[in-house]
């Protein structure tokens, strides 16, 4: 039991450290990255869906849960919570992460840019 | 009469669904006008807009019930430095003319996952009639080839280059709108002169979001069909005119560029009379660059150079080989998707030909028979709407523009080019417009 608690604690610390890494991203640069890479298709306004769903409150949201957005079957099947880590994996290579998804974006290669943009959109809620 | 209505119906519905500032596209996709258009107003396309066009106007937000209808109105005022010798057009004066330049209805949008269209019917005060304007119906099939996104498409259209996505060819290059009531240089190139007179089918592909290739052909519409569409029949193409286009395109989100080649070869029967033909071969090279950044400061550069080789066996048989070359360069800067400045330069050069150019017409002729013309166009515009949180979005759209075109050479000379004392700079044109779309 002690061993299980220890493992869970270590896992929690690891997740927390990982999330803190995103929380420590450069928000100002993240805003710039959002505007350069994402803003054509994703609004920051609650309820405003463009080609892609709104980013308002996306961090922590369960995937494919905006009621009036027409998700792909592949995204509906993904069934994850959009943790910073899950978002990072997705935007690194969207077509690999969700084969058959609708997002045509090729992916954001630069790790710092991903960290910063996630830190920025985490402030939109 | 019944057949005429059927033809309009086919054009509006069957061949029916845009690439100007057509708000029905914004309603269909959920996107802002600014996503597809530089400065939030058409027709200059962003990389996103280019892909939307190449995708056959079919992209949507996945919801049903979008009505593929839009409308546009352009009111303009034209002043030339010196009055024209005769009225600019019937019902207009020799100078300082206000004009309800265009009132258009668009059937524009997606019909199925694979079929979309942009078609425009226009009434204009200078012409005082309603005619079929631009038309582009597309059938597309997206697929994967070697693991790369690929689009195969077919465009049925009525104007060579109207289907082109890159802001550089005659159908869509700067200036995107201008005066129809001021003198313009006499020399034109056939690739930009066939609009609405022809129907063409081209097959195209975009491979890996980079490589674009297109091949097709155009034939003249019959007199009967043109008359039913209120279009005065012009010269006729003999047979089929091949059109081709290749380009490399790279959208890097913060910036984008394209380089390409295109061409059209055509044999024309002047006056639609059987006999010898005038033969034209046009070959163009073009390129574009856009800095998009955070979309707050957007800068573009577009350019094209078209060489036209001519063998005018019907019109001017004494001239075995003639040519017209045209260079167009433009650069724009837009701030906050709202305030725009654009500067363009053009240079037209060709062989002297008295039959074609020394028409002895005041204002329009060339006393030395030369078509050489050169000048610039400057434009400032304000587009207050068309953004995500704009008033009335996605229905209300407006652009106010002031444009000045200056000529340093006109039809072969700087001074007294027509032999009646008119100078190139006398045609310098101040053009203002207010442009609405919904």
HADDOCK unambig.tbl for C-alpha pairs under 7 A between the chains (distance, minus, plus):
assign (segid A and resid 32 and name CA) (segid B and resid 294 and name CA) 6.21 0.50 0.50
assign (segid A and resid 35 and name CA) (segid B and resid 294 and name CA) 4.77 0.50 0.50
assign (segid A and resid 36 and name CA) (segid B and resid 253 and name CA) 6.33 0.50 0.50
assign (segid A and resid 36 and name CA) (segid B and resid 254 and name CA) 5.52 0.50 0.50
assign (segid A and resid 36 and name CA) (segid B and resid 293 and name CA) 5.46 0.50 0.50
assign (segid A and resid 36 and name CA) (segid B and resid 294 and name CA) 4.59 0.50 0.50
assign (segid A and resid 37 and name CA) (segid B and resid 253 and name CA) 5.85 0.50 0.50
assign (segid A and resid 40 and name CA) (segid B and resid 35 and name CA) 5.49 0.50 0.50
assign (segid A and resid 41 and name CA) (segid B and resid 31 and name CA) 6.97 0.50 0.50
assign (segid A and resid 49 and name CA) (segid B and resid 30 and name CA) 6.90 0.50 0.50
assign (segid A and resid 50 and name CA) (segid B and resid 30 and name CA) 4.56 0.50 0.50
assign (segid A and resid 50 and name CA) (segid B and resid 31 and name CA) 5.18 0.50 0.50
assign (segid A and resid 51 and name CA) (segid B and resid 29 and name CA) 6.26 0.50 0.50
assign (segid A and resid 51 and name CA) (segid B and resid 30 and name CA) 6.02 0.50 0.50
assign (segid A and resid 51 and name CA) (segid B and resid 31 and name CA) 6.27 0.50 0.50
assign (segid A and resid 51 and name CA) (segid B and resid 61 and name CA) 5.92 0.50 0.50
assign (segid A and resid 70 and name CA) (segid B and resid 61 and name CA) 6.89 0.50 0.50
assign (segid A and resid 70 and name CA) (segid B and resid 62 and name CA) 5.66 0.50 0.50
